Amino acid sequence: MTGEVTAEAPADAPEEKASDLAKGPPEPLEEVAASGSTGEEQAPVASPQAPVPTATKPAPPSEDVPSAPLLLTVEDVSDSSMTVSWEPPERPGRLGFQGYVLELLREGALEWVPVNARPMMVTQQTVRNLALGDKFFLRVVAVSLAGAGPPAVLDQPVHIRETTEPPKIRVPRHLRQTYIRQVGETVNLQIPFQGNPKPQASWTHNGHAVDSQRVSVRTGQQDSILFIRSAQRSDSGCYELTVKLEDQEAKATIHILVTERPEPPSSIRLLDVWGCNAALQWTPPQDTGNAELLGYTVQKADRKTGQWFTVLERYHPTTCTISDLIVGNSYSFRVFSENLCGLSASAAVTKELAHIQKAEIIDKPKGFVERDFLEAPSFTQPLADHASTPGYSTQLFCSVRASPKPKIIWMKNKVAIEGNPKYRALSEQGVCTLEIRKPSPFDSGVYTCKATNALGEASVDCRLEVKASATH
């Protein structure tokens, strides 16, 4: 016996005077043991006749005593209490009705023990301080001044068992998207869960058990922690937490991406030098650091000073034209790759120098025939296909040679876009630029740059795709 049983009735129940029951005054109940409950059960319904031990003194067979209460039902069971209810009897007896007495019979015992020593005018009672693991039969009798009537008895015993709570996982908000870490950083995932009794928790990585030599897992009463001291790129992937309780389980998926700085572009070369301009081309890096490239950083250095200056940042194409170079100087160029971890540790550097020649002064002798410099438009640097992110302005570049200076016309899907405030077109020293302000997916399409003068015309095309990048 682990505790004293107490009964609780509704606050508005009137107190009743003590009366002698037909079966004699009951002894007060000292202790009742109980076992746990698994939750809500279908309540058994009482019947006047039940296959359990009967009272030692049956009620007098008289119409003066009440009939048996109706619909004795278990309303709720916890790990230390139970609540029962019933309906009044059909016949309350011809003499003064006193109330009800609830009795318990512990499984294996021989005597019924009353929960309330005197009749109570209530039709619901809560019995507390029950011990985990016990089983009880229940019965209730109606009492009048003539004595106690026949009992209403539950057909099945009530098992006091521990209440269960199905497993549930609550994933923190910052882990509902891809969790990004850099190589060498720690990974510490703390995932809260619920369940009673404590459920079993397990982790998998890409469908397989986690590597216990690299990954440490610690599970407590209310959470599970996955810890990696020094993350490597191989730790990237899909981690799944499974919380299981008997035949019920809950799952949560967390995506981890471990990144590092990218390699520099594989190669770079100087395509052309004219006027104060130089055209460059490079190839993407072989290793992007397990992350999407954010673009390239292009720098120039005058051979006289050796100082590097940034010309372009987060530039996406792999070709560019660098303008406004100083006449008489020679330049080197280099390109860095960049991802969310930063710039590549080194850069791809041009092997050749770009010499910006001074204009020569030529003495024209008499009879000199001036050379015809007239030239039809021709593009020295075409447009390159480009992908952009919605909301971030982007630029298209190309280079053209022509004399006299050509007229530049930009078109989208073969329709001129001149005068549209969304676009800004520039043409300086043969370099043609189209800036698209805050593009949306509707700005995707084929863009054409057309150059015309009196001697002819030329055009180049590229495809622009504006699409939000997917999160993996």
C-alpha positions as CSV (number, residue, x, y, z in Angstrom):
1,M,0.0,0.0,0.0
2,T,1.6,3.3,-1.1
3,G,-0.9,6.0,-0.1
4,E,-4.2,7.0,1.3
5,V,-7.2,7.0,-1.1
6,T,-9.2,10.2,-1.1
7,A,-12.4,10.9,-2.9
8,E,-13.3,14.2,-4.5
9,A,-16.9,15.3,-5.3
10,P,-18.2,18.5,-7.0
11,A,-18.0,21.6,-4.8
12,D,-21.8,22.2,-4.8
13,A,-22.6,18.7,-3.4
14,P,-24.6,19.1,-0.1
15,E,-23.4,17.4,3.0
16,E,-25.5,14.5,4.1
17,K,-26.0,13.2,7.6
18,A,-24.5,9.9,8.4
19,S,-26.9,7.0,8.2
20,D,-26.5,3.3,8.9
21,L,-26.3,1.3,5.8
22,A,-28.2,-2.0,5.6
23,K,-25.0,-3.8,5.4
24,G,-23.5,-2.1,8.4
25,P,-21.1,0.9,8.8
26,P,-18.2,0.6,6.4
27,E,-14.6,0.8,7.6
28,P,-12.6,3.8,6.3
29,L,-10.2,3.0,3.4
30,E,-6.5,3.6,4.4
31,E,-4.6,2.7,1.2
32,V,-5.3,1.6,-2.3
33,A,-2.6,0.7,-4.9
34,A,-3.0,1.4,-8.6
35,S,-1.3,0.9,-11.9
36,G,-1.0,3.2,-15.0
37,S,-3.4,4.1,-17.8
38,T,-2.6,4.4,-21.4
39,G,-5.0,7.2,-22.0
40,E,-8.7,7.3,-22.7
41,E,-10.5,4.0,-22.6
42,Q,-14.0,3.1,-23.5
43,A,-15.8,3.3,-20.2
44,P,-17.4,0.1,-19.0
45,V,-21.1,0.5,-18.1
46,A,-22.5,-0.9,-14.9
47,S,-25.3,-3.5,-14.6
48,P,-27.2,-4.4,-11.5
49,Q,-25.9,-8.0,-11.7
50,A,-22.1,-8.4,-12.2
51,P,-19.7,-11.3,-11.9
52,V,-17.8,-9.9,-8.9
53,P,-18.1,-10.4,-5.1
54,T,-21.3,-9.1,-3.6
55,A,-21.9,-7.2,-0.4
56,T,-21.7,-9.1,2.8
57,K,-25.2,-7.8,3.7
58,P,-27.5,-7.4,0.7
59,A,-30.1,-4.6,0.7
60,P,-33.6,-5.5,2.1
61,P,-35.9,-6.6,-0.7
62,S,-38.3,-3.7,-0.1
63,E,-39.7,-0.9,-2.2
64,D,-38.6,1.4,0.7
65,V,-35.0,1.2,-0.4
66,P,-33.7,2.6,-3.8
67,S,-33.1,0.6,-6.8
68,A,-29.6,0.2,-8.3
69,P,-28.0,3.4,-9.8
70,L,-27.8,3.4,-13.6
71,L,-24.9,3.7,-16.1
72,L,-21.9,3.4,-13.8
73,T,-19.1,4.6,-16.0
74,V,-15.4,5.4,-15.7
75,E,-14.9,8.9,-17.0
76,D,-11.1,9.2,-16.7
77,V,-8.1,7.3,-15.5
78,S,-4.6,8.6,-14.7
79,D,-1.6,7.1,-13.2
80,S,-2.8,7.9,-9.6
81,S,-6.6,8.6,-9.9
82,M,-9.8,7.7,-11.6
83,T,-13.1,9.5,-12.0
84,V,-16.4,7.6,-12.1
85,S,-20.0,8.8,-12.7
86,W,-23.5,7.3,-12.7
87,E,-27.1,8.1,-13.1
88,P,-29.8,8.2,-10.4
89,P,-31.8,5.0,-9.8
90,E,-35.2,4.6,-11.4
91,R,-36.8,4.2,-7.9
92,P,-35.3,6.3,-5.1
93,G,-37.3,4.6,-2.4
94,R,-40.4,5.7,-0.5
95,L,-38.4,7.0,2.5
96,G,-36.0,9.9,2.6
97,F,-33.2,9.5,0.0
98,Q,-29.7,9.9,1.6
99,G,-27.3,9.7,-1.4
100,Y,-24.7,7.3,-2.7
101,V,-21.8,5.3,-1.4
102,L,-18.9,4.3,-3.8
103,E,-17.0,1.1,-3.0
104,L,-13.8,-0.4,-4.3
105,L,-12.6,-4.0,-4.4
106,R,-9.0,-4.5,-5.1
107,E,-8.3,-7.5,-7.5
108,G,-7.6,-10.5,-5.4
109,A,-9.2,-9.1,-2.2
110,L,-12.4,-10.4,-0.6
111,E,-13.9,-7.3,1.0
112,W,-15.4,-4.2,-0.6
113,V,-14.0,-1.0,0.9
114,P,-16.1,2.2,0.9
115,V,-14.5,5.4,-0.5
116,N,-16.9,7.7,1.3
117,A,-17.9,6.8,4.8
118,R,-21.3,8.5,4.6
119,P,-23.7,8.8,1.7
120,M,-23.1,11.8,-0.7
121,M,-25.6,13.5,-2.9
122,V,-23.3,13.4,-6.0
123,T,-23.3,11.4,-9.2
124,Q,-19.6,11.8,-9.9
125,Q,-16.5,11.1,-7.7
126,T,-12.8,11.3,-8.2
127,V,-10.7,8.7,-6.3
128,R,-7.2,9.9,-5.8
129,N,-3.9,8.6,-4.3
130,L,-4.1,5.3,-6.1
131,A,-0.9,3.3,-6.7
132,L,0.5,2.5,-10.1
133,G,-0.2,-1.1,-11.3
134,D,-3.3,-2.1,-9.3
135,K,-6.7,-3.1,-10.6
136,F,-10.0,-2.3,-8.9
137,F,-13.6,-3.4,-9.2
138,L,-16.1,-0.6,-8.6
139,R,-19.7,-0.5,-7.4
140,V,-22.0,2.2,-6.1
141,V,-25.2,1.9,-4.0
142,A,-28.0,4.3,-3.4
143,V,-29.0,4.8,0.2
144,S,-32.3,5.9,1.8
145,L,-33.5,6.0,5.4
146,A,-34.7,2.4,4.9
147,G,-31.2,1.3,4.0
148,A,-29.0,0.6,0.9
149,G,-30.3,-0.7,-2.3
150,P,-28.7,-3.2,-4.7
151,P,-25.3,-2.1,-6.1
152,A,-24.4,-1.1,-9.7
153,V,-21.1,-2.9,-10.4
154,L,-18.6,-2.5,-13.3
155,D,-18.2,-5.6,-15.4
156,Q,-14.5,-5.2,-15.8
157,P,-11.8,-3.9,-13.4
158,V,-10.2,-0.6,-13.8
159,H,-6.4,-0.8,-14.4
160,I,-4.4,2.1,-13.0
161,R,-1.7,2.5,-15.6
162,E,0.8,5.2,-16.6
163,T,-0.8,7.6,-19.1
164,T,0.8,7.7,-22.5
165,E,1.5,10.6,-24.8
166,P,2.1,10.0,-28.5
167,P,5.5,11.1,-29.8
168,K,5.9,14.5,-31.4
169,I,8.9,16.4,-32.7
170,R,9.2,20.2,-32.7
171,V,11.8,21.3,-35.2
172,P,13.3,24.8,-34.4
173,R,12.5,27.4,-37.0
174,H,16.2,27.9,-38.1
175,L,16.5,24.2,-38.9
176,R,13.5,24.1,-41.2
177,Q,15.7,25.4,-44.0
178,T,19.1,24.1,-45.1
179,Y,21.5,24.4,-42.2
180,I,24.8,25.7,-43.6
181,R,28.2,25.3,-41.9
182,Q,31.8,25.8,-43.1
183,V,34.5,23.1,-43.1
184,G,36.0,22.8,-39.6
185,E,33.0,24.4,-37.7
186,T,31.0,22.5,-35.2
187,V,27.5,21.2,-35.9
188,N,25.2,21.2,-32.9
189,L,21.5,20.3,-33.5
190,Q,19.2,20.2,-30.5
191,I,15.7,18.9,-31.5
192,P,13.0,18.9,-28.8
193,F,10.4,16.1,-28.7
194,Q,7.5,15.0,-26.6
195,G,6.2,11.6,-25.5
196,N,5.3,9.7,-22.4
197,P,6.8,7.3,-21.4
198,K,10.2,8.4,-22.8
199,P,10.3,7.4,-26.5
200,Q,13.2,5.8,-28.3
201,A,15.1,8.3,-30.5
202,S,17.4,7.4,-33.5
203,W,19.3,9.3,-36.2
204,T,20.1,8.4,-39.8
205,H,22.3,10.2,-42.4
206,N,21.1,9.8,-46.0
207,G,19.1,6.7,-45.0
208,H,22.0,5.0,-43.1
209,A,23.0,4.9,-39.5
210,V,25.2,7.9,-38.5
211,D,28.9,7.3,-38.2
212,S,29.5,7.1,-34.4
213,Q,33.2,7.9,-34.9
214,R,32.3,11.3,-36.3
215,V,28.8,12.0,-35.0
216,S,27.9,12.1,-31.3
217,V,24.2,11.6,-30.4
218,R,22.8,12.3,-26.9
219,T,19.1,11.8,-26.1
220,G,17.5,13.2,-23.0
221,Q,14.0,13.1,-21.6
222,Q,12.8,15.9,-23.9
223,D,15.3,16.4,-26.7
224,S,18.0,14.7,-28.8
225,I,21.3,16.4,-29.7
226,L,23.4,15.6,-32.7
227,F,27.0,17.0,-32.4
228,I,29.9,17.0,-34.9
229,R,33.1,18.6,-33.5
230,S,34.7,19.5,-36.9
231,A,32.4,19.3,-39.9
232,Q,33.7,18.0,-43.3
233,R,32.0,18.2,-46.7
234,S,31.1,14.5,-46.4
235,D,28.9,15.4,-43.4
236,S,26.5,17.2,-45.8
237,G,23.2,15.5,-46.5
238,C,19.8,14.6,-45.1
239,Y,19.6,13.8,-41.4
240,E,16.4,12.2,-40.1
241,L,15.4,11.9,-36.4
242,T,12.9,9.2,-35.6
243,V,11.1,9.2,-32.2
244,K,9.3,5.9,-31.6
245,L,6.9,4.8,-28.8
246,E,5.5,1.3,-29.1
247,D,3.7,1.3,-32.5
248,Q,3.7,5.1,-32.9
249,E,6.5,7.2,-34.3
250,A,7.3,10.8,-35.5
251,K,10.0,11.8,-38.0
252,A,11.8,15.1,-38.7
253,T,14.3,15.8,-41.5
254,I,17.1,18.3,-41.3
255,H,19.3,19.2,-44.3
256,I,22.9,20.1,-43.6
257,L,25.3,21.7,-46.1
258,V,29.0,21.9,-45.2
259,T,30.9,24.3,-47.5
260,E,34.4,25.8,-48.1
261,R,36.0,28.5,-50.3
262,P,36.1,27.6,-54.0
263,E,39.1,27.1,-56.2
264,P,40.1,29.9,-58.6
265,P,39.1,29.8,-62.2
266,S,40.8,27.1,-64.2
267,S,42.4,29.4,-66.8
268,I,42.3,33.0,-68.0
269,R,43.5,34.6,-71.2
270,L,43.6,38.0,-72.8
271,L,41.4,38.0,-75.9
272,D,41.9,41.5,-77.4
273,V,43.3,44.9,-76.7
274,W,42.1,48.0,-78.5
275,G,42.1,51.7,-77.7
276,C,41.9,51.8,-73.9
277,N,40.0,48.5,-73.6
278,A,41.0,44.9,-72.9
279,A,38.8,41.8,-73.3
280,L,39.3,38.8,-70.9
281,Q,37.9,35.3,-70.9
282,W,38.2,32.6,-68.2
283,T,36.9,29.1,-67.4
284,P,34.9,28.3,-64.2
285,P,36.7,26.5,-61.3
286,Q,36.6,22.7,-61.1
287,D,35.6,22.8,-57.4
288,T,33.0,25.4,-56.2
289,G,33.5,24.5,-52.5
290,N,30.2,22.5,-52.3
291,A,28.2,25.7,-52.8
292,E,26.8,27.8,-55.6
293,L,29.1,30.4,-57.0
294,L,28.1,34.0,-56.2
295,G,30.2,35.3,-59.0
296,Y,33.8,36.5,-59.8
297,T,35.9,39.4,-58.7
298,V,38.1,40.9,-61.5
299,Q,41.1,43.0,-60.7
300,K,43.7,44.9,-62.7
301,A,47.3,46.0,-61.9
302,D,49.6,48.5,-63.6
303,R,53.0,47.0,-64.1
304,K,54.6,50.2,-62.9
305,T,53.0,50.2,-59.5
306,G,52.1,46.5,-59.1
307,Q,49.0,47.5,-57.0
308,W,45.8,45.5,-57.6
309,F,42.5,47.4,-58.0
310,T,39.0,45.7,-58.1
311,V,37.2,46.3,-61.4
312,L,34.2,44.0,-61.0
313,E,32.6,42.2,-58.0
314,R,30.2,39.2,-58.0
315,Y,30.3,39.3,-61.8
316,H,28.6,36.2,-63.2
317,P,29.7,35.9,-66.9
318,T,33.1,34.4,-67.7
319,T,34.0,37.1,-70.2
320,C,34.4,40.9,-69.6
321,T,35.7,44.0,-71.2
322,I,37.8,46.4,-69.0
323,S,37.7,50.0,-70.1
324,D,39.3,53.3,-69.1
325,L,42.9,51.9,-69.2
326,I,45.6,54.5,-69.2
327,V,47.4,55.1,-72.5
328,G,51.1,54.0,-72.3
329,N,50.6,51.6,-69.4
330,S,50.8,47.8,-69.4
331,Y,48.3,45.8,-67.3
332,S,47.9,42.4,-65.7
333,F,44.5,41.0,-64.8
334,R,43.4,38.3,-62.3
335,V,40.1,36.7,-61.4
336,F,38.9,35.2,-58.1
337,S,35.9,32.8,-57.6
338,E,33.5,33.6,-54.8
339,N,30.8,31.6,-52.9
340,L,29.1,32.1,-49.5
341,C,32.4,31.3,-47.7
342,G,34.3,34.1,-49.5
343,L,36.8,34.5,-52.3
344,S,39.1,31.7,-53.5
345,A,42.5,31.5,-51.7
346,S,44.3,32.4,-55.0
347,A,43.4,33.8,-58.4
348,A,43.9,33.1,-62.1
349,V,46.3,35.6,-63.5
350,T,46.9,36.5,-67.2
351,K,50.3,35.5,-68.6
352,E,50.3,38.3,-71.2
353,L,50.3,42.0,-70.5
354,A,47.8,44.3,-72.1
355,H,49.8,47.2,-73.6
356,I,47.8,50.3,-74.1
357,Q,49.6,52.0,-77.1
358,K,50.1,55.7,-77.5
359,A,48.8,57.2,-80.7
360,E,51.8,57.7,-83.1
361,I,52.3,61.0,-84.9
362,I,53.0,60.3,-88.6
363,D,54.4,62.9,-90.9
364,K,52.3,62.6,-94.1
365,P,54.4,63.4,-97.1
366,K,53.0,65.2,-100.0
367,G,50.9,62.9,-102.2
368,F,50.1,60.6,-99.2
369,V,46.8,58.8,-99.8
370,E,44.8,58.7,-96.6
371,R,43.7,55.2,-95.6
372,D,40.0,54.5,-95.4
373,F,39.2,53.6,-91.8
374,L,35.5,53.2,-92.5
375,E,34.3,49.8,-91.2
376,A,31.0,48.1,-91.0
377,P,29.9,47.0,-87.4
378,S,31.4,43.8,-86.1
379,F,31.2,42.4,-82.6
380,T,34.5,41.6,-81.0
381,Q,32.9,40.3,-77.8
382,P,29.5,38.6,-78.1
383,L,26.7,38.5,-75.4
384,A,26.8,35.6,-73.0
385,D,23.9,33.6,-71.7
386,H,23.1,34.7,-68.2
387,A,21.1,33.6,-65.2
388,S,19.9,36.1,-62.6
389,T,18.0,36.2,-59.3
390,P,14.7,38.1,-59.0
391,G,15.1,41.5,-57.4
392,Y,18.8,42.0,-58.0
393,S,19.8,44.2,-61.0
394,T,21.8,42.5,-63.7
395,Q,23.9,43.6,-66.7
396,L,24.6,42.3,-70.2
397,F,27.9,43.2,-71.9
398,C,29.3,43.1,-75.5
399,S,31.9,44.9,-77.5
400,V,31.6,46.3,-81.1
401,R,33.9,47.8,-83.6
402,A,32.7,50.2,-86.3
403,S,33.5,53.4,-88.1
404,P,31.6,55.7,-88.2
405,K,30.3,55.2,-84.7
406,P,27.3,52.8,-84.9
407,K,23.8,53.2,-83.6
408,I,23.1,50.6,-80.8
409,I,19.6,49.1,-80.6
410,W,18.7,46.7,-77.8
411,M,15.8,44.2,-78.2
412,K,14.0,41.7,-76.1
413,N,12.5,38.8,-78.1
414,K,13.0,40.8,-81.2
415,V,11.1,43.8,-79.9
416,A,12.9,47.1,-79.3
417,I,13.0,48.1,-75.6
418,E,14.2,51.7,-76.1
419,G,12.5,54.1,-73.8
420,N,11.5,51.5,-71.3
421,P,12.5,52.8,-67.8
422,K,13.2,49.2,-66.6
423,Y,16.3,49.1,-68.9
424,R,19.3,51.4,-69.0
425,A,21.6,51.1,-72.1
426,L,25.1,52.5,-72.2
427,S,27.7,52.6,-75.1
428,E,31.2,53.8,-74.4
429,Q,34.3,53.3,-76.5
430,G,32.8,50.2,-78.2
431,V,31.6,48.6,-75.0
432,C,27.8,48.1,-75.0
433,T,26.0,47.6,-71.6
434,L,22.4,46.9,-70.9
435,E,21.3,47.1,-67.2
436,I,18.0,45.4,-66.2
437,R,16.8,46.9,-63.0
438,K,15.4,44.4,-60.5
439,P,14.4,41.7,-62.9
440,S,11.5,39.3,-62.4
441,P,10.8,35.9,-64.1
442,F,8.8,37.9,-66.7
443,D,12.1,39.5,-67.9
444,S,13.5,36.2,-69.0
445,G,14.0,35.8,-72.8
446,V,16.3,36.4,-75.7
447,Y,18.1,39.8,-75.7
448,T,19.7,41.2,-78.9
449,C,22.2,44.0,-79.3
450,K,22.1,45.4,-82.8
451,A,24.7,47.8,-84.2
452,T,24.2,49.7,-87.5
453,N,26.0,52.4,-89.5
454,A,26.1,53.5,-93.1
455,L,28.2,50.5,-94.0
456,G,26.1,47.8,-92.6
457,E,24.8,46.2,-89.4
458,A,25.6,43.3,-87.0
459,S,23.8,41.7,-84.0
460,V,24.5,39.3,-81.2
461,D,22.0,37.4,-79.0
462,C,21.9,35.8,-75.5
463,R,19.4,34.2,-73.3
464,L,18.6,35.6,-69.9
465,E,16.9,33.4,-67.3
466,V,15.5,34.9,-64.1
467,K,14.6,32.2,-61.7
468,A,14.7,32.0,-57.9
469,S,17.3,29.5,-56.8
470,A,15.9,26.4,-55.0
471,T,17.0,25.6,-51.5
472,H,18.4,22.1,-51.0
